[in-house]
Amino acid sequence: MDEGTAGPASHAEIRAEVQKLCARFPGEYWREMDRKRAYPSEFVRALTEAGYLAVLIPEEWGGAGLSLFAASAILETIHAAGCNGAACHAQMYIMGTILRHGSEGQKRAFLPEIASGALRLQAFGVTEPGSGSDTTNLRTFARREGDHYVVNGQKVWTSRAEHSDLMLLLARTTPRERTRRRTEGLSTFIVDMRQAVRAGMTIRPIRTMMNHNSCEIFFDNVRVPAENLIGEEGQGFRYILDGMNAERLLIASESIGDAKWFIAKAVAYGKERIVFGRPIGQNQGIQFPIARAHAEMRAAELMLHEGLARFEAGKACGEEANTAKLLAADAAWAAAEACLETHGGYGFAEEFDVERKYREARLYRVAPISTNLILSYIAEHVLGLPRSY
């Protein structure tokens, strides 16, 4: 696998190969997964075997050693093809925390097996019922006892927990009242979930409006080896920030892929559907919403590429990552609305796949960070307005 020849934003060769892979998993496959609320194991296995989930892992550890641009191209193409990368995308954006801040021993122990598919790193344990997006207010606590940490607490909306071998966990190691700043006293761990489920960790699935494999997790004196602490104790919040920016950029990529799928679907139906003796796509009432969604998608795409470039250059990219995620999620939703309206009643029929993708696209205006929190971030950190929360 290489970066392609058409520039970092395009990765034409990678996109073409991902498109071929996705063609093996048509709408019928995803509708079946949706009906059964099943994990798309075959699809994830195919991506793993093709090396796409190891795209960010350096070659020395068995991966492809490519950039976040390549990961973005992969996820965008998956969604533009009508598939869904949510079953496995976390392995890409979680990876940065280990790559940038993990020890050589941790990389040696985990990365080759993750790259080969022998291990799955899909679970990101951050959000809690009482903290929501206020990450610094989390209460799950890891207490040091000899050569282990003992973890107690609860996480929620931990997606893919039932289908992951490893979890990246953020837990408090110093009580908040004993820290000078609220971002201090948080630590990041690699948790072996295969062992933890036999020793105090409980996973409970959460049924949602789409097939997203999300769960709540309870920790009852779960022991984690001290050697699984990433970096320094108490600095975990800083370590996951890179992962959060990568997450927002990659989620934006998925939303742009969704928008492209909706637009292509609406255009095709607008050309073929004849009502009152003419294609419905000839009517401006059909054309204009689709055209506007396309314009919004292109604007989001440009912001995404700027964010990716800054991330790869090691520059601050909070504004770009958050803005790209905001614009892309809104563009996908506008495209979803236009596509559903274009199809009329048929848009609600399962066989057209519009209603499934419609439900999936709506998620990204809420998660992994809501639109209002992004606006608050921009207001405070970009525009310099007083903090609102």
C-alpha positions in Angstrom: 0.0 0.0 0.0 1.4 3.4 -0.9 0.2 7.0 -0.5 -0.8 7.3 -4.2 0.3 9.8 -6.8 -2.5 12.3 -6.9 -1.6 14.3 -3.8 -2.2 13.9 -0.1 -5.8 14.9 -0.2 -6.8 12.5 -2.9 -4.9 9.2 -2.4 -6.5 7.9 -5.6 -5.0 4.5 -5.5 -6.0 3.8 -1.9 -9.5 5.1 -2.7 -9.8 2.8 -5.7 -8.8 -0.3 -3.7 -11.1 0.5 -0.8 -13.9 1.0 -3.2 -13.3 -2.5 -4.6 -13.3 -3.9 -1.1 -16.6 -2.1 -0.2 -18.2 -3.5 -3.4 -18.1 -6.9 -1.7 -20.4 -5.5 1.1 -23.5 -4.1 -0.7 -26.6 -2.6 0.9 -28.0 -6.1 1.5 -25.2 -6.9 3.9 -25.6 -3.7 5.9 -29.4 -4.1 6.0 -28.9 -7.6 7.5 -26.5 -6.3 10.1 -28.9 -3.5 10.9 -31.9 -5.9 11.3 -29.9 -8.2 13.6 -28.1 -5.4 15.4 -25.0 -7.5 14.6 -21.3 -6.5 14.4 -20.0 -6.5 10.8 -17.3 -9.0 11.6 -16.7 -10.0 7.9 -16.3 -6.3 6.9 -13.9 -5.6 9.7 -11.9 -8.7 8.9 -11.6 -7.7 5.3 -10.3 -4.2 6.2 -7.9 -5.8 8.7 -6.5 -8.3 6.2 -6.1 -5.6 3.6 -4.0 -3.6 6.1 -6.3 -0.6 6.3 -6.8 -0.6 10.0 -3.0 -0.6 10.5 -2.5 2.3 8.2 -1.0 4.6 10.9 1.2 2.0 12.5 4.8 2.4 11.4 6.3 -0.3 9.2 8.7 -1.4 11.9 5.7 -2.6 13.9 3.9 -4.3 11.0 1.8 -1.4 9.7 1.7 0.7 6.6 3.2 3.8 8.2 1.1 6.2 6.3 -0.4 9.6 7.3 -3.7 10.7 8.7 -4.5 11.8 5.1 -4.5 8.2 4.1 -6.7 7.2 7.1 -9.1 10.0 6.1 -9.3 8.8 2.5 -10.0 5.2 3.7 -12.9 6.2 6.0 -14.4 8.7 3.5 -14.4 6.1 0.8 -16.0 3.5 3.0 -18.9 5.9 3.8 -19.2 7.2 0.2 -19.6 3.5 -0.9 -22.6 3.1 1.4 -20.7 1.2 4.1 -20.0 2.2 7.7 -16.6 2.6 9.3 -17.9 3.1 12.8 -17.4 -0.5 13.7 -13.6 -0.1 13.5 -12.6 3.6 13.0 -11.5 4.0 16.6 -8.4 1.8 15.9 -7.2 4.7 13.7 -7.7 7.7 16.0 -6.8 5.9 19.3 -3.5 4.8 17.8 -2.0 8.2 18.0 -1.9 8.2 21.8 0.2 5.0 21.8 2.4 6.0 18.9 3.2 9.5 20.3 3.3 8.8 24.0 3.5 5.0 24.6 6.8 3.3 25.7 8.9 1.2 23.4 7.8 -1.8 25.5 4.2 -1.1 25.0 4.7 -0.6 21.2 6.6 -3.9 21.0 3.9 -5.7 23.1 0.8 -4.4 21.3 1.4 -2.8 17.9 2.5 -5.9 15.8 -0.5 -7.9 17.0 -2.9 -5.0 16.4 -1.4 -4.6 12.9 -1.9 -8.3 12.1 -5.4 -8.3 13.5 -4.5 -10.7 16.3 -5.6 -7.9 18.7 -8.3 -5.3 18.3 -7.9 -1.8 19.8 -11.4 -0.5 19.3 -12.6 0.7 22.7 -12.1 4.2 24.0 -13.1 4.6 27.7 -13.6 8.3 28.4 -17.2 9.4 28.8 -19.1 8.8 32.0 -22.8 9.2 33.0 -22.1 12.1 35.3 -19.5 14.0 33.2 -20.7 13.7 29.6 -18.4 16.0 27.5 -16.8 17.5 30.7 -13.9 15.0 30.5 -12.0 16.6 33.4 -14.9 15.9 35.7 -14.7 12.1 35.3 -14.7 10.0 38.5 -13.5 6.6 37.5 -10.4 6.2 39.7 -7.2 4.1 39.3 -5.4 3.6 42.7 -1.8 2.4 42.6 -1.2 -0.8 44.6 2.3 -2.1 44.1 2.9 -3.1 40.5 -0.8 -2.6 39.6 -3.5 0.0 39.5 -7.0 -0.9 40.8 -9.7 0.7 38.8 -13.3 1.4 40.0 -16.0 3.4 38.2 -18.2 3.5 35.2 -18.0 4.5 31.6 -20.8 5.0 29.1 -21.1 5.2 25.3 -18.0 3.1 25.0 -18.5 1.8 21.5 -17.3 -1.6 20.2 -16.5 -2.8 23.8 -17.9 -6.2 23.1 -15.7 -6.6 20.0 -12.4 -5.2 21.3 -9.5 -6.9 23.0 -7.9 -3.7 24.3 -9.3 -0.4 25.6 -7.6 3.0 25.9 -8.9 4.1 29.3 -8.8 7.6 30.9 -9.1 7.5 34.7 -8.4 9.8 37.6 -5.3 8.9 39.6 -5.2 12.0 41.8 -8.4 13.3 43.4 -9.5 16.5 41.7 -9.5 18.6 44.9 -5.7 17.8 45.2 -4.8 19.2 41.8 -4.0 22.7 40.8 -5.7 22.5 37.4 -8.7 20.4 36.5 -6.8 18.8 33.5 -4.2 17.4 36.0 -4.4 14.1 37.8 -5.8 12.1 34.9 -4.0 9.1 33.5 -4.2 6.9 30.4 -4.0 3.1 30.5 -4.1 0.2 28.0 -6.6 -2.2 29.5 -6.6 -5.9 28.3 -10.3 -6.4 28.2 -10.0 -10.2 27.8 -8.6 -10.4 31.3 -10.7 -7.6 32.7 -14.0 -9.2 31.9 -13.0 -12.2 34.0 -11.9 -10.0 36.9 -14.4 -7.3 37.7 -15.3 -5.6 34.5 -18.9 -5.8 33.3 -20.1 -4.7 29.8 -23.7 -3.9 29.1 -24.9 -3.1 25.5 -27.0 0.0 24.9 -29.6 -0.3 22.2 -29.7 2.8 20.0 -31.5 4.1 16.9 -28.7 2.8 14.7 -26.5 -0.3 14.8 -23.6 1.3 16.6 -22.5 -1.4 19.1 -22.2 1.0 22.1 -22.0 0.0 25.7 -21.7 1.0 29.3 -18.9 -0.5 31.3 -18.5 -1.0 35.1 -15.1 -1.4 36.8 -15.2 -3.2 40.1 -11.6 -3.5 41.5 -10.2 -4.2 38.0 -6.4 -4.6 38.2 -4.3 -3.1 35.4 -0.5 -3.7 35.4 1.4 -0.5 36.1 3.4 -1.1 32.9 0.2 -0.4 31.0 0.2 3.2 32.1 0.9 5.4 29.1 3.5 8.1 29.7 3.5 9.8 33.1 0.9 9.5 35.7 -1.4 12.5 35.8 -0.7 13.6 32.3 -3.3 11.5 30.5 -5.6 14.3 29.5 -2.8 15.9 27.5 -2.1 12.5 25.8 -5.6 12.0 24.6 -5.9 15.5 23.1 -4.1 14.5 20.0 -6.4 11.5 19.7 -9.4 13.8 20.0 -8.3 16.0 17.2 -7.6 13.0 15.0 -11.0 11.6 16.0 -12.8 14.8 14.9 -10.9 14.9 11.6 -11.6 11.3 10.8 -15.3 11.6 11.8 -15.4 14.6 9.5 -14.1 12.4 6.8 -16.9 9.9 7.4 -19.5 12.6 7.3 -18.1 13.9 4.0 -18.3 10.4 2.6 -21.9 10.1 3.8 -22.7 13.5 2.1 -21.2 12.2 -1.1 -23.3 9.0 -0.9 -26.5 10.9 -0.3 -25.8 13.4 -3.1 -25.0 10.7 -5.6 -28.1 8.7 -4.6 -30.3 11.7 -4.9 -28.9 12.8 -8.3 -29.3 9.3 -9.7 -32.9 9.0 -8.5 -33.7 12.6 -9.6 -32.7 11.6 -13.2 -34.6 8.3 -13.3 -37.8 9.1 -11.4 -40.5 10.3 -13.9 -43.5 12.2 -12.5 -45.9 14.2 -14.6 -44.0 13.2 -17.7 -40.6 14.6 -16.7 -37.6 13.6 -14.5 -38.1 15.1 -11.0 -34.5 16.2 -11.1 -35.5 18.8 -13.7 -37.5 20.7 -11.0 -35.6 23.3 -9.1 -37.4 22.3 -5.9 -35.4 19.0 -6.2 -32.2 20.5 -7.7 -31.5 23.3 -5.2 -31.4 21.3 -1.9 -29.0 18.8 -3.6 -26.8 21.5 -5.1 -26.7 23.4 -1.7 -25.7 20.2 0.1 -22.9 19.7 -2.5 -21.6 23.2 -1.9 -21.7 22.7 1.9 -19.9 19.4 1.5 -17.1 20.9 -0.6 -16.6 23.7 1.9 -16.3 21.1 4.7 -13.9 19.1 2.6 -11.5 22.0 2.2 -11.5 22.7 6.0 -10.8 19.0 6.6 -7.8 19.0 4.3 -6.4 22.1 6.1 -6.9 20.3 9.5 -5.2 17.2 8.3 -2.3 19.2 6.9 -1.8 21.0 10.2 -2.1 17.7 12.2 0.6 16.0 10.0 2.9 19.1 10.4 2.6 18.9 14.2 0.9 22.2 14.4 -2.1 23.2 16.6 -5.2 22.1 14.8 -8.0 22.4 17.4 -9.8 25.1 15.4 -9.6 23.2 12.1 -10.5 19.8 13.5 -13.5 21.1 15.4 -14.7 23.3 12.5 -14.2 20.5 10.0 -16.3 18.1 12.2 -19.0 20.8 12.6 -19.3 21.6 8.9 -19.0 18.0 7.7 -21.7 16.7 10.1 -24.0 19.6 9.0 -23.3 19.0 5.3 -24.0 15.2 5.7 -27.3 16.0 7.4 -28.3 18.5 4.7 -27.5 15.9 2.1 -29.5 13.3 4.0 -32.5 15.6 4.1 -32.2 16.4 0.4 -31.9 12.7 -0.5 -34.8 11.7 1.6 -37.0 14.4 0.2 -35.9 13.5 -3.3 -37.0 9.8 -2.8 -40.2 10.8 -1.1 -42.0 7.7 0.4 -39.4 5.4 -1.1 -36.8 7.1 1.1 -38.4 5.3 4.1 -38.2 1.9 2.5 -35.5 -0.3 3.8 -34.4 -1.6 0.4 -33.2 1.9 -0.8 -30.7 2.2 2.2 -31.6 5.9 2.6 -33.3 5.5 5.9 -30.4 3.5 7.3 -27.8 6.0 6.2 -30.1 8.8 7.4 -30.1 7.4 10.9 -26.3 6.8 10.9 -25.5 10.3 9.6 -27.6 12.0 12.3 -25.3 10.7 15.0 -22.3 12.9 14.1 -24.1 16.1 14.9 -24.2 14.8 18.5 -21.1 12.6 18.9 -18.2 12.3 19.5 -18.7 16.0 20.4 -21.9 18.0 20.0 -22.4 20.9 17.7 -23.0 23.3 20.7 -19.7 22.3 22.4 -17.8 23.0 19.1 -19.4 26.4 18.9 -18.4 27.1 22.5 -14.9 26.0 21.7 -14.7 28.4 18.7 -16.3 31.2 20.7 -13.7 30.9 23.6 -10.5 29.6 22.0 -10.7 31.2 18.6 -12.8 34.4 19.1 -11.6 35.1 22.6 -15.1 35.4 24.1 -15.6 34.6 27.9 -15.8 30.9 28.8 -19.5 29.9 28.8 -19.2 26.7 30.9 
